[in-house]
Amino acid sequence: MAATLEARKLHILEYLAEVQNEAVIHQIENLLFPNRDWWLDLSEREQKSILNGAKQAKEGKKVEFKALMQRLKERKA
């Protein structure tokens, strides 16, 4: 006989109470709350970095992808 809905939910809750893996919790949150604003999950440092990059791009301070890759390649050599 299949477990009742209540028993299945209880089993899931017991499992979640024991989970220590942050990645698993994050995936479950994404499943349960798919419309959550990802911006809120970023650290303050990450947010500042993104905003700074957007500001630099607006100011024309950008580098073409090929040029960036060439610079990185030259650094490695």
ZINOR-V994661 format. One record per backbone hydrogen bond with DSSP energy under -1.0 kcal/mol. NH is the residue of the N-H (numbers start at 1). CO is the residue of the C=O. E is the energy in kcal/mol with one decimal. If there is no record, write none. Layout:
# ZINOR-V994661
((NH;CO;E) (NH;CO;E))
This chain:
# ZINOR-V994661
((8;4;-2.3) (9;5;-2.5) (10;6;-2.2) (11;7;-2.2) (12;8;-2.1) (13;9;-2.5) (14;10;-2.4) (15;11;-2.1) (16;12;-2.8) (17;13;-2.1) (18;15;-1.2) (25;21;-1.9) (26;22;-2.5) (27;23;-2.3) (28;24;-2.2) (29;25;-2.6) (30;26;-2.4) (31;27;-1.9) (32;28;-2.7) (33;29;-3.0) (36;33;-1.6) (40;37;-1.4) (41;38;-1.4) (42;39;-1.2) (47;43;-2.5) (48;44;-2.5) (49;45;-2.2) (50;46;-2.2) (51;47;-2.7) (52;48;-2.6) (53;49;-2.3) (54;50;-2.3) (55;51;-2.3) (56;52;-2.5) (57;53;-2.2) (58;54;-2.2) (59;55;-1.8) (60;57;-1.4) (61;56;-2.7) (62;60;-1.8) (68;64;-2.3) (69;65;-2.7) (70;66;-2.2) (71;67;-2.3) (72;68;-2.5) (73;69;-2.3) (74;70;-2.3) (75;71;-2.0) (76;72;-1.7) (77;73;-1.4))
